[in-house]
Amino acid sequence: MLSDSMTVVATDDHLATSIECETVILQLESGTYYGLNEVASHLWDLLQEPRTVAELHDELCTTYDVSAERCRRDVESTLTNLADIDLVELEPERSV
């Protein structure tokens, strides 16, 4: 489970382009292509700058007609999947 204060950002090791409402990403190290639907594409756009999990959740929950619980589950699942294929970096919350 990801914490709300964890920071997430897209890695530099990819090429991405938008086609209509979807995004196609080439992960350069593996040479693998990935396709993102409209909602995941919106999340991907947000990940071009470091953001917290809470910021990402709030933005998508506000934009789309979805319950907060479903949105949280989907955001966390997508972020975990993107991290597993090295398209995003997850930074734990920082101690003060």
C-alpha positions, 0 to 999 in steps of 0.5 A: 500500500502506498502512503499519501505522502509518498512522492511519485514521478515518471522516469527519464528512460522512456519515450511517450506520445499521445494518440487521441485520448490514449498514451503509448510509452516505449520503455527504452531499457526493455524495448517494451511498448505500453498503452494507457487508456484515457484515465491512466493517460491523465495520470501519466501527464500528472506524473511528468512532475513530482507529485504525492499520491494524495495529490494524484488521487485528489486530481483524478477523483475531482476530474472523474465521476468515481468514488474516493475508494475506487479512485484510491484503489485504481491510482495505487494499482496503476502506480504500482504497475508503472513502478514495477515496469520502471516507468515511475520512481516512488520516493518514500515520505521524508522524515523531518 
